[in-house]
Amino acid sequence: MNISATGHTEAEKLQGLKKLATTVYVCQVFAVMMIGLPLFVGVAINFFNRDDVQGTWLESHFNWQIKTAWVSLAGFALAGLSFDLGFGVYILLVTVVWLIYRIAIGWYTLSDDQAINNNIN
């Protein structure tokens, strides 16, 4: 049994980090409804805890979530800037569908305690 300096086993540490990854997926779900702030909260959680997941299967989830947040925010911004041109709604729709896809794949894989497959990035 591998016990860290804080007295926690590796399994307990991973379980806590898995809860953080789940929290970020919840933030991303809220972002589908509210666009913006929850994505920033989620990506902040990822960045503040990124060092803790290095070398674990959870690292792929944190990277997946960070990429999801930045691409979604870019899509939302582009949609907002192009609404007056008449095609912003289509960009928004594509962004929301892509975000839902990323959340579904990530959360499903996380619930199976598996890393995100790099082939689906």
Residue pairs with C-beta under 8 A, 6 or more apart in sequence:
1 9
2 9
2 10
3 9
4 10
4 13
8 16
13 52
14 56
14 58
17 49
17 52
17 53
17 56
17 58
18 58
18 110
18 113
20 45
20 49
21 58
21 61
21 62
21 65
21 110
22 107
22 110
23 42
23 45
24 42
24 43
24 45
24 46
24 62
24 65
25 42
25 65
25 103
25 106
25 107
25 110
27 38
27 39
27 41
27 42
27 45
28 38
28 39
28 42
28 65
28 68
28 69
28 72
28 99
28 102
28 103
29 38
29 103
30 38
31 37
31 38
31 39
31 42
31 72
31 99
32 96
32 99
32 100
32 103
35 76
36 73
36 76
39 69
39 72
39 73
40 69
42 65
42 69
43 65
43 66
43 69
43 70
46 62
46 65
46 66
46 69
47 66
49 62
50 62
53 59
53 61
53 62
57 113
57 114
57 115
58 115
59 115
60 115
60 116
60 118
61 106
61 109
61 110
61 115
61 116
63 116
64 102
64 106
64 116
64 121
65 106
67 121
68 99
68 102
68 103
68 106
71 98
72 95
72 98
72 99
72 102
75 91
75 92
75 94
75 95
75 98
75 99
76 92
76 95
78 88
78 91
78 95
79 88
79 89
79 91
79 92
79 95
80 88
81 88
82 88
82 91
83 89
83 92
105 116
105 120
106 116
109 115
109 116
109 117
